[in-house]
Amino acid sequence: MRTFVFGGLLATALMAVGCGGPVEQEESLDLGTQKAPLPDCSVSPDDLRNYYSDPGHTDLIGQFGCCSGGLYTWGIKSSPYIDFNASC
């Protein structure tokens, strides 16, 4: 009985301490130091890149760029099948 109580107290103490010590907060990101800043679409011309999964450009899987003053960035943007759309 004594080992059971001691084991329970030890388990409770370990749960309170946790694993790896205290977690530190990450510093906030400074967007001005990014290597590829997002375009300012308020003054940029329309330049929208459409990314497709196939060479026939039938399956749209992502977009990136400016269109009518708004930034479009969604989906997969690593496909080699790209269509540049300047009149969106």
Contacts in CASP RR format, 6 or more apart in sequence:
PFRMAT RR
TARGET T0000
AUTHOR 0000-0000-0000
METHOD contacts of the structure
MODEL  1
MRTFVFGGLLATALMAVGCGGPVEQEESLDLGTQKAPLPDCSVSPDDLRN
YYSDPGHTDLIGQFGCCSGGLYTWGIKSSPYIDFNASC
31 37 0 8 1.000
38 71 0 8 1.000
38 73 0 8 1.000
39 47 0 8 1.000
39 65 0 8 1.000
39 66 0 8 1.000
39 71 0 8 1.000
41 65 0 8 1.000
41 66 0 8 1.000
41 67 0 8 1.000
41 69 0 8 1.000
41 70 0 8 1.000
41 71 0 8 1.000
42 69 0 8 1.000
44 66 0 8 1.000
44 69 0 8 1.000
45 66 0 8 1.000
45 86 0 8 1.000
46 66 0 8 1.000
46 67 0 8 1.000
46 68 0 8 1.000
46 69 0 8 1.000
46 85 0 8 1.000
46 86 0 8 1.000
46 87 0 8 1.000
46 88 0 8 1.000
47 65 0 8 1.000
47 66 0 8 1.000
47 84 0 8 1.000
47 86 0 8 1.000
48 63 0 8 1.000
48 64 0 8 1.000
48 65 0 8 1.000
48 66 0 8 1.000
48 67 0 8 1.000
48 72 0 8 1.000
48 84 0 8 1.000
48 85 0 8 1.000
48 86 0 8 1.000
48 88 0 8 1.000
49 63 0 8 1.000
49 64 0 8 1.000
49 65 0 8 1.000
49 77 0 8 1.000
49 82 0 8 1.000
49 83 0 8 1.000
49 84 0 8 1.000
49 85 0 8 1.000
50 57 0 8 1.000
50 60 0 8 1.000
50 62 0 8 1.000
50 63 0 8 1.000
50 82 0 8 1.000
50 83 0 8 1.000
50 84 0 8 1.000
50 85 0 8 1.000
51 60 0 8 1.000
51 61 0 8 1.000
51 62 0 8 1.000
51 63 0 8 1.000
51 64 0 8 1.000
51 75 0 8 1.000
51 76 0 8 1.000
51 77 0 8 1.000
51 78 0 8 1.000
51 79 0 8 1.000
51 81 0 8 1.000
51 82 0 8 1.000
52 58 0 8 1.000
52 59 0 8 1.000
52 60 0 8 1.000
52 61 0 8 1.000
52 79 0 8 1.000
52 81 0 8 1.000
52 82 0 8 1.000
52 83 0 8 1.000
53 59 0 8 1.000
53 61 0 8 1.000
53 76 0 8 1.000
53 79 0 8 1.000
53 81 0 8 1.000
54 81 0 8 1.000
55 81 0 8 1.000
56 81 0 8 1.000
57 81 0 8 1.000
57 83 0 8 1.000
61 75 0 8 1.000
61 76 0 8 1.000
61 79 0 8 1.000
62 74 0 8 1.000
62 75 0 8 1.000
62 76 0 8 1.000
62 77 0 8 1.000
62 79 0 8 1.000
63 72 0 8 1.000
63 73 0 8 1.000
63 74 0 8 1.000
63 75 0 8 1.000
63 77 0 8 1.000
64 72 0 8 1.000
64 73 0 8 1.000
64 77 0 8 1.000
65 71 0 8 1.000
65 72 0 8 1.000
65 73 0 8 1.000
66 72 0 8 1.000
67 85 0 8 1.000
67 88 0 8 1.000
68 88 0 8 1.000
END
